[in-house]
Amino acid sequence: MKRSGDSEGEKRRKRRKLLQELGDQKIPFLGPSDPGYQQLWDSSYSGLALRRSPSLPAGLHSRVQAALFTLRQKGCLLRDLVRIRERDVFTAVSRALLGEPGHTYRYLDTRLFAIPWHSEDAEVKGRRCCDPEFRSACQALCELNGFFCSDVPLLEKGDRLTRQQSATGEAEAKRAGEGDTGSKHSDESRNSEGGDSEEGDAESKHSEEWDVESKHSEEGCSGSKPEGGWETESKPSSDEGESRQRKTPPPALGGAALRPAAPRAREKAVAQLKHSLSDHHLEDREEQGCSQPSPRQVCAGPAEFNVTLLNYMDPAAMSQLKEEPYYGMGKMAVGWHHDENLISHSPVAVYSHSCRNDKGESSEGGSGEKACWRIGLKVAWDIRTPGLTLPLESGDCYYMRDDLNSTHQHCVLAGESARFSSTHRVAECSTGTLTYIQSRCQEALSNLHTDPETGSHSLLALLPTTLRHCEEIHNEVEFEWLRQYWFQGQRFARFCSWWTGPMEQLEKDWKLMETMTLLFLDTVEEEEVDQEAEGRRDMAEILLSALMDRQQQRQTWRDRCHSSLAQTLPAEEAPVDWPFWGADDPNMPLPFDLADIINRVESLLWRM
């Protein structure tokens, strides 16, 4: 069912109404030290699984954490300039995309171009596109990805983490922190915290931010949110004034964990909230404040994660963070959201690493739970089910399986120290790989004939459907690939040049499509062309539509490239307004500004 009348303003109105009705009340949520925590997890959040840090393969932590610090030190983790509600904003999270060669990941009108894993695949092997240290870092994350690909299906089949693992995890967490997390890179982590300009300028401080953010995320945080400390939130329940200071580490997901029943007072408080707020429970999924991903495929077999989105968040660099509004969970680093652009029902696997602070302590070494980074979860737009928080020690991994990502929302609650995360996904790439767009170019160019002797060009078919198809591909190449790449994707070419050659070839193909558009125009304007009047009119309307779309999108991209925010970036990171050419460029078949040509086609249609 297609959403109708569910504007951003309407969603904000519903949100304000809900918050107004809640007043000083908060929807209950449970943490590990609360009675009924495991029961709530099993009943309402069964798609969530936790793998404690000590249970990962020996040596994997040190290789992955060294890789994260290497990428950060080289300057590879960068803030994206994304589009939210027709406005450009900086992500407060610094990030990079790694993945299968030629894959991309699209979010918030931004296409990220994956730095390849640099495994020994024939597609990458032998290509000197980066230095050995960089390649080694990418390979370590590829190793982590391989571990997730094999581990998640085991948990899905019921091979859950045992209670013994949970118990040993608590005892070994400190040793892990002193081992892998406290490796020779601890000095590097201290150097990476604080001082680096992660917070952005004044405009970004009032923006909204997501993680791999649903374009219609229920709520975002201010642009200065993703990296910041928070005070311990003392949240009394309706009948009890108990503090929510939680120090007990979370149990691993599994039936072996104890499941104490919730006290009657808490049950009564939850029942009262259900009754008083039931009118605001939105039953229709289409009325939720989040768009659901509508991918072309459903994940039927074992997970094959094809990309990972690396995030770096530094609370010391953030000036303000938004309070979680519904449950009182604390300060949000990333607001409530669904991950978007994923294969339906595919899992998400996340590796979390908390850096050491200036005193050489990891976040677990602080006092109380406020030092820990936590994940918050809730059933999307459901005020009847208590929320759940999951504290993360450095090196912990969590999995969101089955339909958890689509039926629930999650947020990231800030800890005290800087944090890396590697979020592995099964991206929906049916229209997002280099192989795909290359095949689309071949489709369009198959209608172009080049004389082998003179080099002159001509169109093979003049059917309106064929011409429409070619012009759609033309626009797709220019605006979904070339301009996306030059807007932010080419920033990574200084670290890894893998995309340089393919993008040069795409630009050559696109230039031939400019020639095809010129031939299309000549055909429409040729009054003696062997076409029926109705067919010729159809051709003119198709051409006019394509040109108007192209003109509008070129202006939008020009404005984005020359915006005040874009101008604040250093030259090596700034968006590039490309392709661009002057009016009299002899190498281009058509002008950049299509206004005059659009007027000619419109006049032609008036005369028909």
Buried (B, 14 or more C-beta within 10 A) or exposed (E): EEBEEBEEEEBEEBBEEBEEEBEEBBBBBBBBBBBBBBBBBBEBBEBBBBBBBBBBEEEBBBBBBBBBBBBBBBBBBBBBBBBBEEEBBBBBBBBBBBBBBBBBBBBBBBBBBBBBBBBEEEEBEEBEBBEEEBBBBBBBBBBBBEBBBEBBBEBBEEEBBBBEBBBBBBEBBBEBBEBBBBBEBBEBBBBBBBEBEBBBEEBBBEBBBBBBBBBBBBBBBBBBBBBBBBEBBEBEBBBEEBEBBBEEBBBBBBEBBEBEEBBEEBBEBBEEBBEBBEEEBBEEBEBBBBBBBEBEBEBEEEBEBBBBBBBBBBBBBBEEBBEBBBBBBBBBBBBBBBBBBBBBBBBBBBBBBBBBBEEEBBBBBBEEBBBBBBBBBBBBBBBBBBBBBBBBBBBBBBBBBBEBBBBBBBBBBBBBBBBBBBBBBBBBBEEBBBEBBBEBBEEBBEBBEEEEEEEEBEBEEBEBEBBBBBBBBBBBBBBBBBBBBBBBBBBBBEBBEBBEEBBEEBBEBBEBBBBBBBBBBEBBBEEEEEBEEEBBBBBBBBBBBBBBBBBEBBEBBBEBBEBEBBEBBEEEBBBBBBBBBEEEEEEBBBBBEBEEBBEBBEEBBEEE
